Amino acid sequence: MNLTKMIAELKEQKQALEQTMIMLERLARSQGKRRGRPPLFLSKALSQAGDASPARKRRPFSAETRKKMAAAQRKRWAAIRKKQAS
């Protein structure tokens, strides 16, 4: 058993508990039901704890798909211009 490692882990847990207690005390003070975004301190605490959902990664379009999309958009704009001209 490595005592120094155990002590370091316990200190980390203590620090995490203290931060959680501070956050809960702030929430208890505000008491009322909130609408909208959570307060900044709560958002930061949740993101640091890993409770926030991870950002979604977007898959890039292939070159072929981009060309198809561009052609379709050009077709739409041509239809609009044609409609405006007549």
N, C-alpha and C positions, 0 to 999 in steps of 0.2 A: 504494500500500500504506500503510495506516494502522498505523504501528508501535505506537502506544499501544493500539489496539484489539486487535492481535495479542498484546501483552503481557498485557492484561487477560484474554483468552481462555485463554492459557497458565497464568495464575495460577489461574483457575477449574478447569482440568483438573488442575493440581497439587494443589489442595485436595481435589478429588474422589478422586484417587488416594491421597492420604494417609488419607482417611477409609476407603477400601476396604481399605487395608493394615492399619489399626487393627482393622477388623472381622475380617479374615482372621487376624490375630494372636490375637485373642480366641478365635476358633473353633479355631485350632490348639492353644491352651492347654487347651481343654476336651476335645479329642480324642474322647472316647467318643460313641457314637451316642445321640442324645437321643430321648426320646419326648415327645409332647405339644407344647405351644406353644413357639415359638422364644423365646429370651431377649428382653427388652424392647429392648436396644440393637440387636438384629438386626431386630426388627419395625419400629422407627423408621427404621432405615437403609433397609430395603426400601421402606417407604412413601414416603420422601423421594425415592428413586431412581425411583419410578414402577413398580417391579416388582410391587407388590402389585396384585391384581385390583381394579378399581374397584367401588364399592358399586353394587348393582343398584337401579335406580329402580323403584318400584312404581307401576303404573298405577292410578289411582283408579277405584272402581266408579261406574257411572252411578247416578242416583237410582232409575231403574227397577229395576236389578239389586239395589240395596240393599233396595227394597221387597219384591221377590221373596224375597230371602234372609230378611228379617224374617218374612214370612208363613210360610215353610217352617219356621223355627225355632219360631214360635208353634204351628204344627201339631204339631211334635215334642214340645213341652212339654205340649200338651193331651193327646197320646197317653200320655205318662208319667203325668200327673195322673190320667187315666182308669184306667190300669192300677193305680195305687196305691190309688184309691178302691174298686176292686172286690176 
